């Protein structure tokens, strides 16, 4: 398995692997995730680390994890909560791990105090995905769900809709008009404002590396026990249901074909390779230029 790319030698620290059902790991103390007082919570306009999507932080592990939607974000949060000792809480709280992140972890005094504290000694891990395939995944997600509908309503008089259909090329033209600092986090570049002041110490590109193997490599380099991902059958099942089924379709210029929500949900959808034509790739390189610039050594 491939380890994450190391940028500098991190401090060594003790193991932490208190996941539900992971009897092979030494138990650790889970952080207290009681809510922070409303006035103590980080607000918009605060420090860069408070900008959504908010990095995951555990000072006790000297760990910062920078993540993005559509870049293995669910598995990343599960792993982070596992090595932080509170995965049993995540599983008990809801079937969807991000519900715990949004409603418990992000609102906790533990997180808010950590984000406002001194993180200069923490090791920052960045999880990325190839920007081309991520853009195609964002398009499909916009068709399958309703996260993009509010923004689409203000584009070209609301004439484009997942219900009636829009092509990948139309979607990219729409994405190019968005204010990436304000739009839904599913659209935003992977490069996070916090990285402008502090580059990540380690980068895992899930498009080129096996994520589980790379996370195990990160754990070894930190002096931790390795997570046995084979024990997370529930996670594999959850991700298996969500993973887009890509079935190559007949025809050409499928990036110009208007696909609908019904197409995306029903499986009548092209492979990402069919969408990622030279024309589409050129647009993605412009829309997500900051990602290509920031992670060029890892793509």
C-alpha positions in Angstrom: 0.0 0.0 0.0 1.1 3.5 -0.7 1.9 5.9 2.1 0.9 9.6 2.0 3.5 12.0 0.6 5.5 13.4 3.5 6.6 17.0 3.4 8.4 17.2 6.7 9.1 14.9 9.6 6.3 15.0 12.1 6.4 14.6 15.9 5.8 11.1 17.2 2.9 10.4 19.4 1.0 7.7 21.1 -1.5 5.4 19.5 -5.3 6.1 19.5 -7.6 3.6 18.0 -10.8 3.3 20.0 -13.3 2.2 17.4 -16.4 0.2 17.9 -15.6 -3.5 17.4 -11.9 -2.9 17.0 -10.6 -5.1 19.8 -7.1 -5.3 18.3 -6.4 -1.7 19.2 -5.5 -0.1 22.5 -8.4 1.9 24.0 -7.9 5.7 24.4 -9.8 8.5 26.1 -12.4 10.0 23.8 -12.6 13.8 23.9 -15.5 15.5 25.6 -17.8 16.7 22.8 -20.3 18.6 24.8 -21.6 21.7 23.0 -19.7 25.0 23.2 -21.6 28.0 24.5 -23.2 29.8 21.5 -21.1 32.9 21.9 -17.9 30.8 22.0 -18.5 29.1 18.6 -16.5 30.2 15.6 -18.3 32.4 13.2 -18.0 33.4 9.6 -15.3 35.9 9.2 -13.2 34.2 11.9 -9.8 32.6 11.4 -9.1 30.7 8.2 -9.4 27.3 9.9 -13.0 28.1 10.6 -13.9 28.4 6.9 -16.1 25.6 5.6 -15.4 22.8 5.1 -13.9 23.1 8.5 -10.8 21.0 9.0 -11.0 18.2 11.6 -8.8 18.9 14.6 -7.6 16.9 17.6 -4.9 18.7 19.6 -4.4 15.6 21.8 -3.2 13.8 18.7 -1.4 16.8 17.2 -3.6 16.2 14.2 -5.4 18.4 11.6 -7.2 16.8 8.7 -8.1 19.0 5.7 -10.9 17.4 3.6 -13.4 18.2 0.9 -16.8 16.9 -0.2 -16.5 14.4 -3.0 -13.0 13.4 -1.9 -13.7 10.4 0.3 -15.0 12.8 3.0 -17.2 10.2 4.7 -14.3 7.7 5.1 -12.1 10.5 6.2 -14.4 11.5 9.1 -14.9 7.9 10.1 -11.1 7.4 10.3 -10.6 10.7 12.1 -13.2 9.9 14.7 -11.7 6.4 15.1 -8.2 7.6 15.8 -9.6 10.3 18.1 -11.5 7.8 20.1 -15.1 8.8 19.5 -16.2 6.6 16.6 -18.7 4.7 18.8 -20.4 8.0 19.4 -20.6 8.7 15.7 -22.2 5.3 15.0 -24.7 5.7 17.8 -25.7 9.2 16.8 -26.8 8.6 13.2 -26.4 6.3 10.3 -24.9 9.1 8.3 -21.5 10.1 9.9 -21.5 13.7 8.7 -24.6 14.3 10.8 -22.5 13.8 13.9 -19.7 16.0 12.4 -22.1 18.9 11.7 -24.3 18.6 14.8 -21.9 17.4 17.5 -18.2 17.7 16.6 -18.3 21.1 14.9 -20.4 22.6 17.7 -18.4 21.1 20.5 -16.3 23.1 23.0 -13.5 20.6 22.1 -13.5 21.7 18.5 -14.0 25.4 19.0 -11.3 25.7 21.6 -8.9 23.6 19.4 -9.6 25.8 16.3 -8.9 29.0 18.3 -5.8 27.6 19.9 -2.1 27.2 18.8 -1.9 24.6 16.1 1.6 25.3 15.0 2.9 22.0 16.3 0.1 19.9 14.8 0.6 17.7 11.8 -1.7 18.6 8.9 -2.9 15.8 6.6 -4.7 16.8 3.4 -6.9 14.3 1.5 -7.4 15.2 -2.2 -8.9 13.7 -5.3 -8.0 14.3 -8.9 -9.9 17.6 -9.8 -11.1 16.2 -13.1 -12.9 13.1 -11.6 -14.1 15.2 -8.7 -15.8 17.7 -11.0 -17.6 14.9 -12.8 -18.6 13.5 -9.4 -19.9 16.9 -8.3 -22.0 17.1 -11.5 -23.5 13.7 -10.8 -24.2 14.6 -7.2 -25.9 17.8 -8.3 -28.2 15.7 -10.5 -28.9 13.1 -7.8 -29.5 15.5 -4.9 -30.8 19.1 -4.4 -27.7 20.8 -3.1 -27.2 22.8 -6.4 -30.8 23.9 -7.0 -30.6 27.2 -5.1 -27.6 28.3 -7.1 -29.0 27.0 -10.4 -32.2 29.1 -9.8 -30.1 32.2 -10.2 -28.3 31.1 -13.3 -29.7 32.0 -16.8 -33.1 32.7 -15.3 -33.4 29.3 -13.8 -33.7 27.6 -17.2 -31.4 24.7 -16.2 -32.7 22.1 -13.8 -31.8 18.5 -12.8 -35.4 17.6 -13.4 -35.4 18.7 -17.0 -31.7 18.0 -17.6 -28.4 19.7 -18.0 -25.2 18.6 -19.7 -21.8 18.4 -18.1 -20.7 21.2 -20.3 -23.6 23.3 -19.2 -22.9 22.4 -15.6 -19.2 23.5 -15.9 -20.2 26.8 -17.5 -22.6 27.3 -14.5 -19.9 26.4 -12.0 -17.5 28.9 -13.6 -19.9 31.7 -12.6 -20.0 30.8 -8.9 -18.5 32.7 -6.0 -16.5 29.8 -4.6 -16.1 31.5 -1.2 -19.8 31.6 -0.7 -21.3 28.7 -2.6 -22.2 25.3 -1.2 -19.1 23.5 -0.1 -19.7 20.7 -2.6 -18.7 23.1 -5.3 -15.7 24.7 -3.7 -12.1 24.0 -4.6 -10.2 21.5 -2.4 -7.6 24.1 -1.6 -8.6 25.5 1.8 -7.9 29.1 3.0 -5.9 27.7 5.9 -3.4 26.2 3.5 -2.5 29.7 2.2 -0.7 30.3 5.5 0.3 26.7 6.3 0.9 24.0 3.7 -0.1 20.4 4.7 2.6 18.1 6.0 1.2 15.1 4.2 -1.0 14.7 1.2 -3.0 11.6 0.1 -4.4 11.6 -3.4 -7.2 9.0 -3.4 -7.2 8.9 -7.2 -3.6 7.6 -7.2 -3.3 5.9 -3.8 -5.2 3.3 -1.9 -6.8 5.4 0.9 -6.8 2.7 3.5 -3.2 1.8 2.8 -2.1 5.4 2.8 -3.8 6.1 6.1 -2.1 3.1 7.6 1.2 4.5 6.3 0.4 7.8 8.0 -0.3 5.9 11.3 2.9 4.1 11.1 4.9 7.3 10.5 3.2 8.8 13.6 3.9 5.9 15.8 0.3 4.8 16.0 -1.2 1.3 15.7 -2.7 0.7 12.3 -6.4 0.8 11.8 -7.9 -2.5 10.7 -10.3 -1.2 8.0 -11.5 -4.8 7.3 -13.4 -4.5 10.6 -15.5 -1.6 9.2 -17.9 -3.6 7.3 -20.7 -1.1 8.0 -18.6 1.7 6.4 -17.9 -0.4 3.3 -21.6 -1.1 3.0 -22.5 2.5 3.3 -19.9 3.7 0.8 -20.9 0.8 -1.6 -24.5 2.0 -1.7 -23.4 5.6 -2.4 -20.6 5.0 -4.9 -21.6 6.1 -8.4 -22.2 3.2 -10.8 -20.4 4.1 -14.0 -21.6 2.3 -17.1 -20.2 3.5 -20.4 -23.0 4.5 -22.8 -23.0 4.4 -26.6 -22.6 7.6 -28.4 -20.2 10.5 -28.8 -20.0 14.0 -27.2 -21.8 12.7 -24.1 -20.5 15.8 -22.2 -23.0 17.8 -24.3 -25.9 15.4 -23.6 -28.5 16.7 -21.0 -28.9 14.1 -18.3 -31.6 14.4 -15.7 -32.1 13.4 -12.1 -33.9 10.3 -13.2 -30.9 9.3 -15.4 -28.4 9.8 -12.5 -30.5 8.0 -9.9 -31.5 5.2 -12.3 -28.0 4.4 -13.5 -28.4 5.6 -17.1 -25.3 7.6 -16.9 -21.9 7.7 -18.7 -18.6 6.9 -17.2 -16.6 9.8 -16.0 -14.0 9.1 -18.7 -16.7 9.8 -21.3 -17.5 13.1 -19.7 -13.9 14.2 -19.3 -13.3 15.3 -22.9 -10.5 17.7 -23.7 -13.0 20.6 -23.8 -14.3 19.6 -20.4 -10.9 19.2 -18.9 -9.9 22.7 -20.1 -12.8 24.2 -18.3 -12.1 22.2 -15.1 -8.5 23.4 -15.2 -9.8 27.0 -15.2 -12.5 26.5 -12.6 -10.3 24.7 -10.2 -7.0 26.3 -11.1 -6.2 26.8 -7.4 -6.2 23.0 -6.9 -4.0 22.3 -9.9 -1.6 24.9 -8.6 -1.6 23.8 -5.0 -1.3 20.0 -5.6 0.5 19.8 -8.9 3.2 17.6 -7.2 0.6 15.1 -6.1 -1.7 14.8 -9.2 
